[in-house]
Structures are given as C-alpha cells and as structure tokens.
Amino acid sequence: MKRLKIRLSGRVQGVAFRHDARTRARQLGVKGFVKNMPDGSVYIEAEAREPALNEFVLWCREGPDPARVEDMETEVLPVKNDSDFQIQY
C-alpha cells in the first residue's frame, strides 16, 4: 500500500472534479479524500496498491472534461488505512 498527497491547480474547481475523482477512486479501489482549497486548488490524499494508485494519478493529470490541470504536485505520505474515498467540505 502507498499513500500520496496530490495537489492540483488550474481550472479544477467548479468543474465536478471532486465528484468525478470520488467516482474514479471508488472504481479503482482507492481510499482517501478530496477537497477544494481556498487558493483554488484541489487537494487529494489517495491510498491504494501501486497499480491502482498510478492509474488514479494518471486520471488526476487530466480530470473531468471541463477541467484543465496546469500543475500537479505529489508527495508520499504514511499509510492511514482509510475505509472509503470521500469528498471533504
């Protein structure tokens, strides 16, 4: 298992990014959360086995159709063993 912090900037709020990220994460078995940040970015913590996590990261680089990801930063975090993938408000 591996956990990543993912921060996305660009046109990532107001384009259903959180909802679609949750849907894709659940399809892949990725656990964690996604939330909008006050600076206009999207913050994700995602945890899964590496193949699923890598696929989720690839999805994050593109996001849903109306999104435009201009920058993506990732950092490895300690595993937390979340039970689901949630939208945080």
C-alpha positions in Angstrom: 0.0 0.0 0.0 1.1 3.5 -0.7 -0.5 6.9 0.1 0.0 10.1 -1.9 -0.8 13.8 -1.3 -1.8 15.3 -4.6 -2.3 19.0 -5.2 -3.8 20.1 -8.5 -4.0 23.7 -9.8 -5.5 25.2 -12.9 -9.2 25.1 -13.8 -10.0 22.4 -11.2 -12.9 23.9 -9.1 -16.4 24.3 -10.4 -15.9 21.5 -12.9 -17.1 18.5 -10.9 -13.5 17.5 -10.2 -14.2 16.3 -6.6 -17.3 14.2 -7.6 -15.5 12.6 -10.6 -12.4 12.0 -8.5 -14.5 10.2 -5.9 -16.2 8.1 -8.6 -12.9 7.1 -10.3 -11.2 6.4 -6.9 -14.0 4.1 -5.9 -13.9 2.3 -9.3 -10.2 1.7 -8.7 -10.4 0.8 -5.0 -8.5 3.9 -4.0 -9.2 5.2 -0.5 -8.8 8.7 0.9 -10.4 12.1 0.3 -10.6 15.1 -2.0 -11.3 18.7 -1.1 -11.3 22.2 -2.6 -8.8 24.6 -1.2 -9.2 28.4 -0.6 -6.5 29.1 -3.1 -8.5 27.5 -6.0 -6.5 24.2 -6.0 -7.8 20.7 -5.3 -6.2 18.6 -2.5 -6.3 14.8 -2.6 -5.0 12.2 -0.3 -5.1 8.8 -2.1 -4.1 5.4 -0.9 -4.1 2.0 -2.7 -1.8 -0.6 -4.1 0.6 1.0 -6.6 -1.1 -0.2 -9.9 -4.4 1.3 -8.8 -2.8 4.4 -7.3 -0.8 5.0 -10.5 -3.9 4.8 -12.6 -5.7 7.2 -10.3 -2.8 9.7 -10.6 -2.9 9.5 -14.4 -6.6 10.3 -14.2 -5.9 13.3 -12.0 -3.5 14.7 -14.5 -6.5 15.1 -16.9 -9.5 15.3 -14.6 -13.1 15.5 -15.9 -13.7 17.1 -19.4 -14.2 20.7 -18.4 -11.1 20.7 -16.1 -7.7 22.0 -17.1 -4.9 20.8 -14.8 -2.0 23.1 -15.1 0.2 21.8 -12.3 0.2 18.7 -10.2 2.4 18.1 -7.1 2.7 14.7 -5.3 4.3 13.7 -2.1 4.4 10.3 -0.4 2.6 10.2 3.0 2.3 7.5 5.7 -0.5 5.0 5.1 -3.6 5.6 7.1 -5.8 2.7 6.1 -8.9 4.7 5.2 -12.1 2.8 4.6 -13.5 4.8 1.6 -12.9 7.8 -0.6 -14.8 10.8 0.5 -15.4 14.4 -0.5 -14.5 16.8 2.3 -16.1 20.2 2.6 
